[in-house]
């Protein structure tokens, strides 16, 4: 993110993020990483590897292993700074009125983790007696969730970062692969210290209610199917209905356009393989760049991500200045139309209780299948959202169901009186968000 790549350098960005409307900062794993990979030849022959891994099968190619290939869960990668630097960053984030969560990787380790020497019994073994790898990633060794001491060790790791470093919670890596009972137990243990926020990188209903929020992998492919003309806006209704059937009432979903898994290849595996209403071919996911998947509709998608029911919007590093794919290691920050857009969108989301606690009413737009319109309402707060999800290069005219009255367009600040016949015109991919205080 910064040229220096350190906690100290990142502190200078906090006022900018605060002004943008960010509430929670999520950092990818900050720990020391494994020093080698295991040769594919050994992994494939044993469906895993013996530990310690024999020298002859250690691959040293000069590249760092993944941030999710951790060698010591109590450590900090020296390139980022010291523990004192990190604690200073946490305090600075709290002084800005924001929160910080860390990426929590408890399901697996590097092949040279401290456990290899100290706790070899912590690892899962396969029928060959080798330590299993966490499929499909051959650079990480799978831990054994039947081992009580291992579970307690990882509990103590979490308690350390909450108690000693004052972090506010965790993004739990591959949350669906960890026994759901562990998350319930861990949350109760952490709450003995202070309330924490848990974000599940998963979509199994079993991760709730232990987690506050879980990933929404499926709004993007639904939206892309509209962009490609394979579905009408009714697919959004289908997705919301599916969520109501699948998850307990009130479950929150992190809705997002990109993240560290997506920005490189343009899609996430669950959105391709597990989406319940798949109409896009595998070649589409793998060959169409992310920027083309959204086309001109990214702003419309992000408005949906912030205003649909049970939504928690997230933007990835650099997205606030218009970077969607292939995020560079060093970003040149600048004010532009994207910064202004996200700042307004997050202000709307954070300040209007209609989005965090309001009900949802879908509005009819007659026979029009391109416009998605709905009302969110909480007590005296009412918001009307209308989005033209049409790739056609001409405005769409439609008739609203009922007269919404006089509202103020949140993005333009202009008051809009609806006509007597309630006709509305929206440009391609245009969004209108009208705020009412009754």
RASULFEN-V138448 format. One record per residue. N is the residue number from 1. RES is the residue in one small letter. PHI is phi as a letter, one per 20 degrees, with the letter a starting at -180 (* if undefined). PSI is psi as a letter, one per 40 degrees, with the letter a starting at -180 (* if undefined). OMEGA is omega in degrees with one decimal (* if undefined). Layout:
[[N/RES/PHI/PSI/OMEGA] [N/RES/PHI/PSI/OMEGA]]
This chain:
[[1/x/*/d/178.0] [2/x/e/i/179.4] [3/x/f/d/-179.2] [4/x/f/d/-179.9] [5/x/m/f/-176.3] [6/x/c/i/175.4] [7/x/f/d/-177.8] [8/x/f/d/179.7] [9/x/f/d/-179.0] [10/x/f/d/179.9] [11/x/g/d/-179.1] [12/x/f/e/-179.1] [13/x/e/e/-173.6] [14/x/f/d/177.8] [15/x/g/d/178.2] [16/x/f/d/179.7] [17/x/f/d/176.1] [18/x/f/d/179.8] [19/x/f/d/179.0] [20/x/f/d/-179.2] [21/x/o/e/179.7] [22/x/f/h/177.9] [23/x/d/d/-178.3] [24/x/c/h/174.8] [25/x/d/h/179.0] [26/x/d/h/176.3] [27/x/d/h/171.1] [28/x/f/i/-175.8] [29/x/g/h/-176.5] [30/x/d/e/-170.8] [31/x/e/i/173.7] [32/x/f/i/-175.9] [33/x/d/i/176.4] [34/x/f/i/-175.3] [35/x/e/e/-179.1] [36/x/b/i/169.4] [37/x/d/i/177.4] [38/x/e/h/-177.8] [39/x/g/i/179.3] [40/x/f/d/179.5] [41/x/g/d/180.0] [42/x/f/d/-179.3] [43/x/g/d/-176.5] [44/x/f/d/-177.5] [45/x/f/d/-177.1] [46/x/d/e/-172.5] [47/x/l/f/-177.1] [48/x/r/a/179.6] [49/x/b/i/171.4] [50/x/f/i/175.1] [51/x/c/i/-9.4] [52/x/f/i/179.8] [53/x/f/h/179.2] [54/x/g/i/-177.2] [55/x/g/d/-175.3] [56/x/f/e/-176.6] [57/x/d/e/177.2] [58/x/e/h/-177.2] [59/x/e/h/178.0] [60/x/d/h/-176.8] [61/x/d/e/177.5] [62/x/n/e/-179.4] [63/x/e/i/174.5] [64/x/f/i/172.9] [65/x/f/i/-177.0] [66/x/f/i/173.3] [67/x/g/d/-179.7] [68/x/e/e/177.4] [69/x/d/g/-167.4] [70/x/e/h/179.5] [71/x/d/e/178.5] [72/x/a/h/-174.8] [73/x/f/e/177.8] [74/x/e/e/-172.0] [75/x/e/i/171.0] [76/x/c/h/177.9] [77/x/g/h/-174.0] [78/x/f/d/178.4] [79/x/f/d/-177.2] [80/x/e/d/-177.1] [81/x/p/a/-178.0] [82/x/d/i/175.3] [83/x/f/d/176.5] [84/x/f/d/177.1] [85/x/f/d/-178.9] [86/x/f/d/-179.7] [87/x/f/d/176.7] [88/x/f/d/176.7] [89/x/f/d/179.1] [90/x/g/d/179.3] [91/x/f/d/-179.8] [92/x/f/d/176.6] [93/x/f/d/178.9] [94/x/f/d/178.4] [95/x/f/d/177.0] [96/x/e/e/-178.5] [97/x/n/e/178.8] [98/x/d/i/179.8] [99/x/c/i/179.4] [100/x/c/h/173.6] [101/x/c/i/178.6] [102/x/d/i/171.5] [103/x/f/h/-177.5] [104/x/d/h/-177.3] [105/x/d/g/-176.4] [106/x/d/e/-175.6] [107/x/e/d/-172.9] [108/x/b/i/-179.4] [109/x/b/i/169.6] [110/x/f/i/179.4] [111/x/e/e/174.9] [112/x/c/f/177.8] [113/x/f/i/175.8] [114/x/g/d/-178.6] [115/x/f/d/-175.3] [116/x/g/d/179.0] [117/x/e/d/-171.3] [118/x/e/d/-175.4] [119/x/b/g/-179.7] [120/x/f/d/178.9] [121/x/f/e/179.7] [122/x/f/e/-172.6] [123/x/e/i/175.8] [124/x/f/h/-179.9] [125/x/d/i/177.2] [126/x/d/a/-175.6] [127/x/f/e/177.6] [128/x/e/e/-177.6] [129/x/n/e/179.1] [130/x/e/i/173.1] [131/x/f/h/-178.4] [132/x/f/i/171.7] [133/x/e/i/-178.2] [134/x/e/g/-174.2] [135/x/f/h/8.4] [136/x/e/e/-171.9] [137/x/e/h/-175.1] [138/x/f/e/-178.2] [139/x/e/e/-179.1] [140/x/c/i/-176.9] [141/x/d/h/-174.2] [142/x/e/h/176.1] [143/x/e/i/-175.1] [144/x/d/h/-177.4] [145/x/f/e/174.0] [146/x/e/e/-175.6] [147/x/e/h/-175.9] [148/x/f/d/-179.0] [149/x/f/d/177.4] [150/x/f/d/179.4] [151/x/f/d/-179.5] [152/x/f/d/177.6] [153/x/f/d/-179.1] [154/x/f/d/172.8] [155/x/f/d/-179.1] [156/x/f/d/174.3] [157/x/g/d/-179.4] [158/x/f/d/179.1] [159/x/f/d/179.5] [160/x/f/d/-176.2] [161/x/f/d/176.7] [162/x/f/d/-174.8] [163/x/f/d/-173.5] [164/x/e/d/-177.1] [165/x/d/e/173.0] [166/x/m/f/174.2] [167/x/f/i/-171.6] [168/x/d/e/178.7] [169/x/q/a/-172.7] [170/x/b/i/163.0] [171/x/e/h/-171.1] [172/x/e/h/-176.6] [173/x/f/i/-178.7] [174/x/k/f/-173.1] [175/x/g/d/-178.3] [176/x/f/e/-177.4] [177/x/e/e/179.6] [178/x/e/h/178.5] [179/x/g/h/-175.6] [180/x/f/d/179.0] [181/x/f/d/178.3] [182/x/f/d/-179.5] [183/x/f/d/178.3] [184/x/f/d/179.1] [185/x/f/d/-178.2] [186/x/f/d/-179.6] [187/x/f/d/178.9] [188/x/f/d/179.2] [189/x/f/d/-178.5] [190/x/f/d/-180.0] [191/x/f/e/172.7] [192/x/f/d/178.5] [193/x/e/d/176.3] [194/x/a/i/175.9] [195/x/f/h/179.8] [196/x/c/i/176.9] [197/x/d/h/179.6] [198/x/c/h/177.2] [199/x/d/h/-177.1] [200/x/e/h/168.9] [201/x/e/g/-177.3] [202/x/a/i/178.3] [203/x/c/e/175.9] [204/x/f/h/175.5] [205/x/g/d/-176.1] [206/x/f/e/179.8] [207/x/f/e/176.7] [208/x/d/i/4.6] [209/x/e/e/-178.4] [210/x/f/d/177.2] [211/x/e/i/176.7] [212/x/f/d/-174.9] [213/x/b/i/171.1] [214/x/c/i/-176.8] [215/x/f/i/164.7] [216/x/d/h/178.3] [217/x/e/e/-162.4] [218/x/d/e/174.0] [219/x/f/d/179.0] [220/x/g/d/-179.5] [221/x/f/d/174.7] [222/x/f/d/-179.9] [223/x/f/d/179.9] [224/x/f/d/179.6] [225/x/f/d/174.5] [226/x/f/d/178.2] [227/x/g/d/-177.7] [228/x/e/e/179.0] [229/x/m/e/180.0] [230/x/e/e/179.2] [231/x/c/i/171.5] [232/x/e/i/-179.8] [233/x/f/e/178.2] [234/x/f/e/178.8] [235/x/f/d/176.8] [236/x/f/d/176.2] [237/x/f/d/179.5] [238/x/f/d/179.5] [239/x/f/d/179.7] [240/x/f/d/178.1] [241/x/f/d/176.9] [242/x/f/d/177.8] [243/x/f/d/180.0] [244/x/f/d/179.2] [245/x/f/d/-170.0] [246/x/e/d/-171.3] [247/x/d/i/174.4] [248/x/f/i/-178.2] [249/x/g/h/176.2] [250/x/n/e/178.9] [251/x/f/h/-178.7] [252/x/e/i/-179.1] [253/x/c/h/175.6] [254/x/e/h/-177.7] [255/x/d/h/-171.2] [256/x/b/i/179.6] [257/x/e/d/-176.3] [258/x/b/i/173.1] [259/x/b/a/-174.4] [260/x/f/d/175.0] [261/x/e/d/-171.0] [262/x/e/d/-166.7] [263/x/f/d/-179.0] [264/x/f/d/-174.0] [265/x/d/e/173.6] [266/x/n/e/177.9] [267/x/a/i/173.6] [268/x/d/i/-176.6] [269/x/g/d/-179.4] [270/x/g/d/-178.1] [271/x/f/d/178.0] [272/x/e/d/-169.9] [273/x/e/d/-170.8] [274/x/d/e/-179.9] [275/x/f/h/-169.5] [276/x/f/e/-174.8] [277/x/c/g/-171.3] [278/x/f/h/176.0] [279/x/c/e/-179.8] [280/x/d/h/-177.1] [281/x/f/i/178.3] [282/x/g/d/179.7] [283/x/f/d/177.6] [284/x/f/d/-179.8] [285/x/f/d/-171.8] [286/x/e/d/-172.5] [287/x/d/d/-179.0] [288/x/e/h/179.3] [289/x/f/i/-177.3] [290/x/g/d/-179.1] [291/x/f/d/177.3] [292/x/f/d/178.1] [293/x/f/d/179.2] [294/x/e/d/-179.3] [295/x/l/b/178.6] [296/x/e/e/-171.8] [297/x/d/e/-175.8] [298/x/f/d/-179.9] [299/x/f/d/177.9] [300/x/f/d/178.8] [301/x/f/d/-177.7] [302/x/f/d/173.7] [303/x/f/d/175.7] [304/x/f/d/-177.6] [305/x/f/d/-178.8] [306/x/e/e/-169.6] [307/x/d/e/176.5] [308/x/f/i/-179.5] [309/x/f/i/176.7] [310/x/m/f/-176.2] [311/x/e/i/166.4] [312/x/c/h/-175.6] [313/x/f/i/176.7] [314/x/c/h/169.5] [315/x/c/i/-178.4] [316/x/e/i/-177.7] [317/x/g/h/179.4] [318/x/n/e/-179.5] [319/x/f/d/-177.2] [320/x/f/e/174.7] [321/x/d/e/173.4] [322/x/o/e/178.1] [323/x/e/h/-178.0] [324/x/d/d/-176.3] [325/x/c/i/-179.6] [326/x/l/f/-179.7] [327/x/g/h/179.9] [328/x/f/i/-179.7] [329/x/f/d/176.2] [330/x/c/h/-176.5] [331/x/d/h/175.2] [332/x/e/h/-175.3] [333/x/f/i/-179.6] [334/x/b/i/174.0] [335/x/e/h/176.8] [336/x/b/a/-176.5] [337/x/f/d/-179.7] [338/x/f/d/176.9] [339/x/g/d/179.6] [340/x/f/d/-179.6] [341/x/f/d/-177.6] [342/x/f/d/178.5] [343/x/f/d/179.0] [344/x/f/d/-178.2] [345/x/f/d/-179.0] [346/x/f/d/174.4] [347/x/f/d/177.5] [348/x/g/d/-177.0] [349/x/f/d/-173.1] [350/x/f/d/-172.7] [351/x/d/e/-177.6] [352/x/d/h/-177.9] [353/x/f/e/177.2] [354/x/f/d/-178.6] [355/x/e/d/-177.8] [356/x/e/e/-177.4] [357/x/c/e/-173.7] [358/x/e/i/175.2] [359/x/e/i/-172.7] [360/x/c/h/177.8] [361/x/c/h/177.3] [362/x/f/h/-179.6] [363/x/d/i/176.5] [364/x/e/i/173.8] [365/x/d/f/179.7] [366/x/m/b/-179.5] [367/x/e/e/-175.6] [368/x/f/h/-179.3] [369/x/d/e/-177.5] [370/x/d/e/-176.3] [371/x/d/h/175.9] [372/x/d/h/-175.6] [373/x/c/i/178.8] [374/x/b/i/178.0] [375/x/c/h/169.8] [376/x/d/h/-175.1] [377/x/b/h/174.7] [378/x/b/h/-176.5] [379/x/l/b/-177.1] [380/x/e/e/179.8] [381/x/e/h/-179.3] [382/x/c/h/178.9] [383/x/c/h/175.4] [384/x/d/h/-179.8] [385/x/d/h/177.3] [386/x/c/h/-178.2] [387/x/c/h/174.8] [388/x/e/h/-178.8] [389/x/e/f/-175.9] [390/x/c/h/177.4] [391/x/e/e/-178.4] [392/x/f/i/-175.3] [393/x/e/f/175.5] [394/x/b/i/-179.2] [395/x/f/i/176.5] [396/x/d/h/175.8] [397/x/d/h/-178.0] [398/x/b/i/180.0] [399/x/d/h/-179.9] [400/x/f/i/175.3] [401/x/e/h/-177.7] [402/x/n/i/-179.8] [403/x/e/h/-177.3] [404/x/f/e/178.3] [405/x/n/a/-175.5] [406/x/e/h/180.0] [407/x/c/i/178.7] [408/x/d/h/176.4] [409/x/f/h/-173.9] [410/x/f/d/-175.8] [411/x/f/d/-179.1] [412/x/e/d/-177.5] [413/x/n/e/-177.5] [414/x/e/i/175.3] [415/x/e/h/-175.5] [416/x/d/h/172.5] [417/x/e/h/178.8] [418/x/f/i/-179.2] [419/x/f/i/-177.6] [420/x/f/d/179.3] [421/x/e/e/174.9] [422/x/l/f/177.8] [423/x/e/i/-178.1] [424/x/c/i/177.6] [425/x/c/h/178.5] [426/x/c/h/175.3] [427/x/f/i/178.9] [428/x/g/h/178.4] [429/x/m/e/179.6] [430/x/f/i/175.9] [431/x/c/h/173.2] [432/x/c/h/178.2] [433/x/c/h/-177.3] [434/x/d/h/-176.6] [435/x/d/h/179.6] [436/x/c/i/172.1] [437/x/c/h/-172.5] [438/x/e/*/*]]
